[in-house]
Amino acid sequence: MNASFRRGVREGIPFAVAGGLLAISFGVLANDTGLGAWGAILMSAVVFGGSAQFASVGIYATGGGLGTALLAATLVNSRFLPMGVALAPYLPGGPLRRALQGQPLVDPSWILARQTDGAFDRHVMFGASAAQYTTWVIGTALGAFVGTGEIDPDTLGVDTIFPAFFLILLLDELRRPGMRGVALAGALIAVVLVPLTPIGVPVVVASLAALVGLWREPPDLSEEAL
């Protein structure tokens, strides 16, 4: 493990702790809505996306079909498309290799990996995501096997972790030059679309404001530079 990976693990620990608590809530919810303990764990291991998982399970629990739930999860996770576009120039190799390196991409890791000059350190992202993935899967298992019938996420206030989690990420990102305008544009788009479009669509469209990052000149990823 290089120094960047270790730094990513260290900086990702606070998010991993918060994500683990949130995962307990998801494990309880998913098991109680009929997904089952092993289904909840498998979903966390494969999807590794809190907002998409909560959206899909919530729709399924209220009578929505499996197809609708999967569509909602896909739309919510589509925000990673512009994030991946911004990250791609900093991943070496061909399309397949870059796609594999992009799999650990989650919101906190993307932000932690971003450097002051707008570039991304992929090893920081790998380390931060490794810490978060571990607690996300373990937390889901605890909630699914231990918490069902014993834990009320709303009573414990666990349901507040998710919005607070993203608020912290937003406040940190707003410190960067030019990001306040991007955030404002995204917020306005979302506010307009929330009452007019299905779940997930406002997130996807609003995230397109992040494509302003494409205006930067891509870095030199030659073997000598790396």
N, C-alpha and C positions, 0 to 999 in steps of 0.2 A: 504494500500500500504506500503510495507516495504521499507527500505532505499535503497536497491539495485534497486528496481523498480523506485523509484524517481530519483536516479542517472541516470538510463537509459533514463528516459524522458528528463532530463536536457542535457545529452550528445547527445541525439538524435535530439535536436531542430535544430542545424545548418543543419543537413542532411534533416530534415523535411522541413525547409525553401527552401533549394535547390530543394528537391523533389517536393514541391508544385509548384515552378516555372516551373519545367520540366513537371509536370502534366498538367499545363495550355496549354503548347505546344502540349501535347498528345491529350487533349480534342479538340483543334482546328483541328488538323490533322485527328483524328478519325471521327469527325463529317463531315468534308469536303470530306472525302473519302467514305461516304455513310454508315458508321456504325451507325450514328445517335447519338444524345446527350445521350439518356438513354442507348443505347448500349455501348457507351464509358464509362459511369459511372459504369455500371454493370461489364464491363470488368476490370476496375480498382479495383472495390470492391472485385472481385473474384480472379483475377490473381495476383494483387499487385506485378507486376514485370515490371519495366520500359523497360528494354532491350527486353524482350519477347513481350511486347505489341507493341513497336515501330517496331520490326521486323515483326510481323504478320500483322499489319496495313499497313506497307510499301509494303509488298508482295501483299496484297490484292488490294492496290491502283494501283499497276502497272500491274494488270490483272491476278495475280495468284489466283488460286482457294482457297476456304475456307479451304479445307483439307491441301493444301500446307502451308497456313498461320498458321494453328494450329500446323502442324509438326515443322515449324520453331520455333514457340513459345516454344514448348516442348523441342526441342534440346537446345535452349538458356537457358531455366530454368533448364536443366539437370545438370548445374554446381552446383546446390544445393545438388545433391546426395552426392558427397564427403564431402561437408560442413556439411551435415546432419550426415554422418558417424562419422566425428570428434566430433560433438556435442552430439551424442546419449549417450555416456557413462555418461554424466553429467545431464541426464534427468531421474528422478526417475519414477518407475512404470513399468507396462507391455508394450507390443508393441503398443497397441491402445493409451494408455495414452501418451507415448513418441511421437507417431505420431501427436497427437493433439497439444502437446506442441511445436512441430517443425514447425507448420504452420506459425507462425509469422517470420520465418527465412528470413531475407534479408541481403544483403551484409554488410551495415554499422552496423546493429545490431549484426551480427556474429562477426565482428571485435571488436566492443565496449564491447561485452560480454566476449571476450577472456582475461584471466588474464595473468600476467607476467610469471606464471609457466606453461602456456599452457592449463590450465583448463578453463571452461566456467561457467559464472554466468547466469543461465537461466532468473533470474528476471531482470537483466540489459537488456537482449535481449527483454523481454516482454515490458519493459518500452520504450526502444528506438523504437521498432516497432510500439507501440501504437501512438507515436508522428508522425511518418512518415506515417502511414496508414491514419491518420486523414487528414493531408495536401494533401496526394496523391489523395484521393477521392474528397476533396473539390476543389483542383486545377483542377482536370479533369472536374468537374461540371462547374467551372467558364469558362474554355476554351471552353467547349461544348456549353454552353448556351449564354455566353456573348462575347466570343472572336471571334467566327466565322465571317469572313468577316471584322473584325476590327483589328486583331492581325496577324502580319507576324512574326512567330517565328524566321526565319532566319535573318530578318532585326533587330530584337531586340537582337540578339545574344543568344537567349534562347537555340539554338541548341548546343552551346558550353558547356552548363552546364553538360550534360551527360558524355562526356569524362573527363572533369575536375573533376567531382564527383568521378569517379573511380580512377583517378590519385592520388587524395588526399588519398583515402583508401589504395592504393598501397604504397605510400610513408610512411604512418604510419606503415604498416605491415612490411616494409623492415627493420625497426629498431629492429625487433626481431631476436634473434640468429638463424642462419641457414636458414632464410627466403630468403636471396638473391639468394642462390643456387636454391631453389624451384622456385622462380620467374623467374630466368634465364631459367630453364628447361621448364617451362610453356610457356615462350615467344618464345623459339626456336621451340617448338612443334607447336604453333599457326602460326608462320611465315611460316613454311614448309607446313602446311595444308591449309592455306587460299586460295592459288590459285588452290588447287587440290580438295577441298571438298565443299559440299553445306554449306549455312549459318547455323551457330550453331554448326556444327561438330568440327571446331577447338577449340571452347570454351570448349566443353565437354571433348575432349581428353586432352587438355592442363590442364584442372582442375584436372585431375588425378594425377598431380604432387603434389597436396595438400595432397594426401593420405599418405605422409611421416609422417603426424601427428599420424597415427595409430601405429607407433612404440613406442608411450608412453604407460606406464602401466596405465590401466584404474583406476579411482578413486573408493573409497569406498562410495557407495550410500545407505548404510543401513540407517534405520530410525534413529539410534543413531548418525550417522555421519551428517545427515541432520538436 
